[in-house]
Amino acid sequence: MFGRGSTDDKGPVLGWLNVLEAHHALRIELPVNLRFCFEGLEEDGSQGLDDLIVTETSKGPQGWFHGVDCVCISDNYWLNTRTPCLTYGLRGIAYYQIIVSGPGSDLHSGMGGAVYEPMTTLISLMGKLVSVEGRILIPGVYDGISVADSSELQKYQDLDYSVADLEKVAGGPISLSDDKATVLMGRTREPSLSLHGIEGAYSGAGGKTVIPATVSGKFSLRLVPPQTPDDITKKVVSFIEDEFAKLKTKLKMKVEFVGGGKPWVADTNHWSYEAAKRATETVWGKTPNYTREGGSIPVTLTFADNLGVNVLLLPMGRADDGAHSTNEKLDISNFLNGTKLLGTYLYEVANINSDK
Amino acid sequence: MFGRGSTDDKGPVLGWLNVLEAHHALRIELPVNLRFCFEGLEEDGSQGLDDLIVTETSKGPQGWFHGVDCVCISDNYWLNTRTPCLTYGLRGIAYYQIIVSGPGSDLHSGMGGAVYEPMTTLISLMGKLVSVEGRILIPGVYDGISVADSSELQKYQDLDYSVADLEKVAGGPISLSDDKATVLMGRTREPSLSLHGIEGAYSGAGGKTVIPATVSGKFSLRLVPPQTPDDITKKVVSFIEDEFAKLKTKLKMKVEFVGGGKPWVADTNHWSYEAAKRATETVWGKTPNYTREGGSIPVTLTFADNLGVNVLLLPMGRADDGAHSTNEKLDISNFLNGTKLLGTYLYEVANINSDK
């Protein structure tokens, strides 16, 4: 089924509605109490959703989410095209720009050799942030991040996933490692730093002999626990200011925090994950991959922090669905089994809790 | 007199026409024979002008430029706002882009930490080209460039020019040196390397969490004798390819030569320069600055190479005219005295040659 939003996120929303519709048509009682929160603005920054959650929580017993025992969100994808997954972690993000200025306006490069040029200093600073192998060079950035022990490493090795899967998604043989656990951990349980571009410099085709007057280099870090945007910002700003001072130019420089969000990791031993695992095995006949995602879904953390309950990401679609892209699709088998999975999950939640 | 093109280059063209008109009105014979070449497309790359010069030269005695003994071009400016100048040198240029690719399409930075990112490699390569103090780091680039001897250094010291003049034009206190000779030589008799920008990366305001798939870093060198674009291109390509190989990424890289032109320096002992000096002293009451420019006027070299004669750049406007900018202007005193200067120059050319 092709169409913008088919997998992200109309398909999963319909899946939940299908479950309700089936129970209503068959006049069967739902196995658990449900509170729905449908969100239509997630791709536009979820305007107002965080406020809604905070407000409803603050209402106490009158709030919409009062009494909720766990949260289940369907807004992600399998790691590959074969194996269902449960997602228990998302990286956070901290986005910055380094602004270097000096000339009163853009200069002709005939002035080159007479003045300090903002681009040269900016490129020098951006080049100190991360190695070509992806190692972040800002001191203290890795502080407190746990090293995966052998049992965690084994979990990554056991995932039904290969470096070829990654390179298919990337569109080229550009994996940082040939070891799948290393690659997966690099993408999901380690922080990363990407250089996105430069505002104010020449960005067109061909050539222009300009010395740009003010340039803003954009970069962001993806964060993992215990990193927070606040903590990382201190380290980023301090490092760049020190490096800029060492350059001893006559230019001006400032580092700005553009925005960010904390990382999130859930306890997979919680009954909600166990229910989702059993439901997956029933519907798909496979034990799910337990995955962390490299990206961010900020509302996940808002639910976890405000409701104080376990959050599970239970996806419907596959890695090759092409969310946000042309020809976005959702396979019919994923839609049908995904609907069954969501329904079965509710029964497993009821079963597990009645066992207690 | 304010208006686009007032100083670059309508004013100087009118100056020459004024000289002709005055002689015609007064029915006075011109002191020398003249061939005019008026150019209206210089700001659009002088389409066809090089071809015209080559074609006319190849016609021999029937060619328009046959018998021309020297060339005088009025398309530049004083070094400051006080002192007329004769310009005897222009830097050449060699423009390049470094193209780094790998992913099949732009990736979400949630993939960060798993793949080699073109931007990281490009920024690393661009950071190896030039120091923040403007020293070009490409081996062999300075080969063969003469060191200024004490008499040449003295010429720069004697110029009516200050670091404050430069910083006024630059719009900020960003001079690479506090010594005016060092600054002027850096801008005109030394090569320079400027980083212009990046095509394909994010260049907008705010933030975008993209890992760009293919990025092209633009930079150019300003050249001085004996540098040529051909020679410099070999050194640039070889250096960047070596540095890229050292990075050992899985990405692809190529260096492209976008375009260029050779530097030009004229013999200031030629009688055309002597005539221009005498005319300047007569009209302005000042000995002119002898200057080299940091930029390029490619047709200068085309005239010098094809006609095989001395070329002089004899300007009308000032450093603060704001050529190519809003509120471009030409001072009335520069227009009137500039017209007199061009006329007087013709008489001095005749005098000097009749002395011989």
Boltz contact constraints between the chains, C-beta under 6 A:
constraints:
  - contact:
      token1: [A, 95]
      token2: [B, 207]
      max_distance: 6.0
  - contact:
      token1: [A, 102]
      token2: [B, 172]
      max_distance: 6.0
  - contact:
      token1: [A, 102]
      token2: [B, 174]
      max_distance: 6.0
  - contact:
      token1: [A, 103]
      token2: [B, 170]
      max_distance: 6.0
  - contact:
      token1: [A, 103]
      token2: [B, 171]
      max_distance: 6.0
  - contact:
      token1: [A, 103]
      token2: [B, 172]
      max_distance: 6.0
  - contact:
      token1: [A, 104]
      token2: [B, 171]
      max_distance: 6.0
  - contact:
      token1: [A, 104]
      token2: [B, 172]
      max_distance: 6.0
  - contact:
      token1: [A, 105]
      token2: [B, 171]
      max_distance: 6.0
  - contact:
      token1: [A, 109]
      token2: [B, 194]
      max_distance: 6.0
  - contact:
      token1: [A, 110]
      token2: [B, 294]
      max_distance: 6.0
  - contact:
      token1: [A, 110]
      token2: [B, 295]
      max_distance: 6.0
  - contact:
      token1: [A, 111]
      token2: [B, 294]
      max_distance: 6.0
  - contact:
      token1: [A, 112]
      token2: [B, 192]
      max_distance: 6.0
  - contact:
      token1: [A, 112]
      token2: [B, 194]
      max_distance: 6.0
  - contact:
      token1: [A, 112]
      token2: [B, 222]
      max_distance: 6.0
  - contact:
      token1: [A, 113]
      token2: [B, 134]
      max_distance: 6.0
  - contact:
      token1: [A, 113]
      token2: [B, 186]
      max_distance: 6.0
  - contact:
      token1: [A, 113]
      token2: [B, 187]
      max_distance: 6.0
  - contact:
      token1: [A, 113]
      token2: [B, 190]
      max_distance: 6.0
  - contact:
      token1: [A, 113]
      token2: [B, 192]
      max_distance: 6.0
  - contact:
      token1: [A, 114]
      token2: [B, 166]
      max_distance: 6.0
  - contact:
      token1: [A, 114]
      token2: [B, 183]
      max_distance: 6.0
  - contact:
      token1: [A, 114]
      token2: [B, 186]
      max_distance: 6.0
  - contact:
      token1: [A, 114]
      token2: [B, 187]
      max_distance: 6.0
  - contact:
      token1: [A, 115]
      token2: [B, 170]
      max_distance: 6.0
  - contact:
      token1: [A, 115]
      token2: [B, 174]
      max_distance: 6.0
  - contact:
      token1: [A, 116]
      token2: [B, 174]
      max_distance: 6.0
  - contact:
      token1: [A, 117]
      token2: [B, 194]
      max_distance: 6.0
  - contact:
      token1: [A, 119]
      token2: [B, 195]
      max_distance: 6.0
  - contact:
      token1: [A, 120]
      token2: [B, 130]
      max_distance: 6.0
  - contact:
      token1: [A, 120]
      token2: [B, 132]
      max_distance: 6.0
  - contact:
      token1: [A, 120]
      token2: [B, 195]
      max_distance: 6.0
  - contact:
      token1: [A, 121]
      token2: [B, 132]
      max_distance: 6.0
  - contact:
      token1: [A, 123]
      token2: [B, 123]
      max_distance: 6.0
  - contact:
      token1: [A, 123]
      token2: [B, 126]
      max_distance: 6.0
  - contact:
      token1: [A, 123]
      token2: [B, 127]
      max_distance: 6.0
  - contact:
      token1: [A, 123]
      token2: [B, 195]
      max_distance: 6.0
  - contact:
      token1: [A, 124]
      token2: [B, 127]
      max_distance: 6.0
  - contact:
      token1: [A, 124]
      token2: [B, 132]
      max_distance: 6.0
  - contact:
      token1: [A, 126]
      token2: [B, 123]
      max_distance: 6.0
  - contact:
      token1: [A, 127]
      token2: [B, 123]
      max_distance: 6.0
  - contact:
      token1: [A, 127]
      token2: [B, 124]
      max_distance: 6.0
  - contact:
      token1: [A, 127]
      token2: [B, 127]
      max_distance: 6.0
  - contact:
      token1: [A, 130]
      token2: [B, 120]
      max_distance: 6.0
  - contact:
      token1: [A, 132]
      token2: [B, 120]
      max_distance: 6.0
  - contact:
      token1: [A, 132]
      token2: [B, 121]
      max_distance: 6.0
  - contact:
      token1: [A, 132]
      token2: [B, 124]
      max_distance: 6.0
  - contact:
      token1: [A, 132]
      token2: [B, 247]
      max_distance: 6.0
  - contact:
      token1: [A, 132]
      token2: [B, 249]
      max_distance: 6.0
  - contact:
      token1: [A, 134]
      token2: [B, 113]
      max_distance: 6.0
  - contact:
      token1: [A, 166]
      token2: [B, 114]
      max_distance: 6.0
  - contact:
      token1: [A, 170]
      token2: [B, 103]
      max_distance: 6.0
  - contact:
      token1: [A, 170]
      token2: [B, 115]
      max_distance: 6.0
  - contact:
      token1: [A, 171]
      token2: [B, 103]
      max_distance: 6.0
  - contact:
      token1: [A, 171]
      token2: [B, 104]
      max_distance: 6.0
  - contact:
      token1: [A, 171]
      token2: [B, 105]
      max_distance: 6.0
  - contact:
      token1: [A, 172]
      token2: [B, 102]
      max_distance: 6.0
  - contact:
      token1: [A, 172]
      token2: [B, 103]
      max_distance: 6.0
  - contact:
      token1: [A, 172]
      token2: [B, 104]
      max_distance: 6.0
  - contact:
      token1: [A, 173]
      token2: [B, 250]
      max_distance: 6.0
  - contact:
      token1: [A, 174]
      token2: [B, 102]
      max_distance: 6.0
  - contact:
      token1: [A, 174]
      token2: [B, 115]
      max_distance: 6.0
  - contact:
      token1: [A, 174]
      token2: [B, 116]
      max_distance: 6.0
  - contact:
      token1: [A, 174]
      token2: [B, 250]
      max_distance: 6.0
  - contact:
      token1: [A, 183]
      token2: [B, 114]
      max_distance: 6.0
  - contact:
      token1: [A, 186]
      token2: [B, 113]
      max_distance: 6.0
  - contact:
      token1: [A, 186]
      token2: [B, 114]
      max_distance: 6.0
  - contact:
      token1: [A, 187]
      token2: [B, 113]
      max_distance: 6.0
  - contact:
      token1: [A, 187]
      token2: [B, 114]
      max_distance: 6.0
  - contact:
      token1: [A, 190]
      token2: [B, 113]
      max_distance: 6.0
  - contact:
      token1: [A, 192]
      token2: [B, 112]
      max_distance: 6.0
  - contact:
      token1: [A, 192]
      token2: [B, 113]
      max_distance: 6.0
  - contact:
      token1: [A, 194]
      token2: [B, 109]
      max_distance: 6.0
  - contact:
      token1: [A, 194]
      token2: [B, 112]
      max_distance: 6.0
  - contact:
      token1: [A, 194]
      token2: [B, 117]
      max_distance: 6.0
  - contact:
      token1: [A, 194]
      token2: [B, 211]
      max_distance: 6.0
  - contact:
      token1: [A, 195]
      token2: [B, 119]
      max_distance: 6.0
  - contact:
      token1: [A, 195]
      token2: [B, 120]
      max_distance: 6.0
  - contact:
      token1: [A, 195]
      token2: [B, 123]
      max_distance: 6.0
  - contact:
      token1: [A, 196]
      token2: [B, 202]
      max_distance: 6.0
  - contact:
      token1: [A, 196]
      token2: [B, 210]
      max_distance: 6.0
  - contact:
      token1: [A, 197]
      token2: [B, 201]
      max_distance: 6.0
  - contact:
      token1: [A, 197]
      token2: [B, 202]
      max_distance: 6.0
  - contact:
      token1: [A, 197]
      token2: [B, 203]
      max_distance: 6.0
  - contact:
      token1: [A, 198]
      token2: [B, 198]
      max_distance: 6.0
  - contact:
      token1: [A, 199]
      token2: [B, 203]
      max_distance: 6.0
  - contact:
      token1: [A, 201]
      token2: [B, 197]
      max_distance: 6.0
  - contact:
      token1: [A, 202]
      token2: [B, 196]
      max_distance: 6.0
  - contact:
      token1: [A, 202]
      token2: [B, 197]
      max_distance: 6.0
  - contact:
      token1: [A, 202]
      token2: [B, 218]
      max_distance: 6.0
  - contact:
      token1: [A, 203]
      token2: [B, 197]
      max_distance: 6.0
  - contact:
      token1: [A, 203]
      token2: [B, 199]
      max_distance: 6.0
  - contact:
      token1: [A, 203]
      token2: [B, 203]
      max_distance: 6.0
  - contact:
      token1: [A, 207]
      token2: [B, 95]
      max_distance: 6.0
  - contact:
      token1: [A, 207]
      token2: [B, 258]
      max_distance: 6.0
  - contact:
      token1: [A, 209]
      token2: [B, 220]
      max_distance: 6.0
  - contact:
      token1: [A, 210]
      token2: [B, 196]
      max_distance: 6.0
  - contact:
      token1: [A, 211]
      token2: [B, 194]
      max_distance: 6.0
  - contact:
      token1: [A, 218]
      token2: [B, 202]
      max_distance: 6.0
  - contact:
      token1: [A, 220]
      token2: [B, 209]
      max_distance: 6.0
  - contact:
      token1: [A, 222]
      token2: [B, 112]
      max_distance: 6.0
  - contact:
      token1: [A, 247]
      token2: [B, 132]
      max_distance: 6.0
  - contact:
      token1: [A, 249]
      token2: [B, 132]
      max_distance: 6.0
  - contact:
      token1: [A, 250]
      token2: [B, 173]
      max_distance: 6.0
  - contact:
      token1: [A, 250]
      token2: [B, 174]
      max_distance: 6.0
  - contact:
      token1: [A, 258]
      token2: [B, 207]
      max_distance: 6.0
  - contact:
      token1: [A, 294]
      token2: [B, 110]
      max_distance: 6.0
  - contact:
      token1: [A, 294]
      token2: [B, 111]
      max_distance: 6.0
  - contact:
      token1: [A, 295]
      token2: [B, 110]
      max_distance: 6.0
